Amino acid sequence: MKITSYESYPGWIVLVCNLVPVAIYAIGAYVLAGFGVVVPVFYLLYCLWLEIRILRRSCANCYYYDKVCGTGKGKLCAMFFKKGDPRAFAEKEVTWADVLPDFLVSVFPLVGGIILLIRDFSWPIVTMLVILVALAFGGNAFIRGSLLCKHCEQGKMGCPAAKLFEGKNT
């Protein structure tokens, strides 16, 4: 079965692909609110910094710059950053150290939630942590594996994330 790439992703994919990270950010802020108001504010600022970092470092050089990619960031990026070179994106080397800040979005609230549970057990926190883990692993895997990557035109040109996570040499 041949899988086609999208020149412009359908709106429902953009919606689903944004609901997962937004839910992760919201759950993270909710859990970290157990430490007071300042901690979730810093957490959400960290999430914002990560999104800007992705736009500047990746989206500006992506094939989908100023197009509707699976996350909608191609259009968003064009509003704030100058167009780069998709070949530069394809040739970029990404290491585990480069993606560590992205993983910390889930790790911070997970560790914080465990600390809160040790201090004072709470079923709502347990529930949020279970949902967080399900979204961080299962939700992201579903999005990348079923909705985004297999339909991505940039992936045909070369994707540093595919090289790292899947060992592809595209």
C-alpha positions, -999 to 999 in steps of 0.1 A, spaced: 0 0 0 15 33 -11 13 61 15 11 96 0 25 127 15 5 158 21 13 191 5 -11 206 30 -23 185 60 -60 182 67 -73 204 95 -83 175 117 -47 162 118 -35 197 128 -61 198 156 -52 163 169 -15 170 167 -19 201 188 -43 187 214 -17 162 227 11 187 235 -14 213 248 -29 186 271 6 177 283 14 214 290 -20 218 309 -16 186 329 20 196 337 9 230 349 -19 215 369 4 190 386 31 216 393 6 240 408 9 218 439 41 237 445 24 271 443 18 296 415 54 304 405 64 268 395 37 262 368 43 298 355 80 289 349 70 255 335 46 272 310 73 297 301 97 268 295 71 252 272 67 285 253 105 287 249 106 252 235 79 260 210 98 291 198 130 271 197 114 246 174 100 273 151 133 290 148 156 260 145 135 235 127 103 250 111 121 278 94 141 253 74 113 228 68 96 221 35 64 231 52 75 266 59 45 289 52 24 258 45 -1 238 66 21 211 81 7 185 105 12 207 135 4 240 118 38 254 128 48 260 92 23 288 89 30 301 124 67 301 117 63 322 86 47 350 107 78 353 129 109 339 112 126 342 79 126 312 55 156 289 57 167 260 35 149 226 36 181 209 26 199 223 56 171 208 77 176 174 60 214 176 67 211 187 103 224 162 129 203 158 160 215 141 191 198 129 223 212 161 240 192 182 214 159 165 223 165 163 260 147 197 266 116 183 248 115 152 271 118 175 302 83 188 294 70 155 307 97 147 332 94 179 352 57 173 361 62 136 365 90 141 390 70 169 407 39 148 409 59 119 425 72 144 451 37 157 457 24 121 461 51 113 486 43 144 506 5 140 505 -11 112 484 -38 124 460 -59 104 435 -63 134 412 -25 137 409 -22 100 403 -48 103 375 -30 133 359 3 114 360 -12 84 343 -27 105 316 5 125 313 25 93 307 -1 79 283 0 112 263 38 116 264 45 81 252 14 67 235 -1 100 222 31 112 208 39 78 192 5 77 176 8 112 162 43 107 148 37 71 136 2 74 122 -5 111 114 26 131 108 58 114 97 44 89 72 27 117 52 56 142 55 72 156 24 102 168 44 107 133 55 113 123 19 140 149 17 155 139 50 145 143 86 170 145 115 144 132 139 139 101 118 176 96 117 178 98 155 147 78 165 144 53 136 181 51 126 172 62 91 199 76 69 176 97 46 
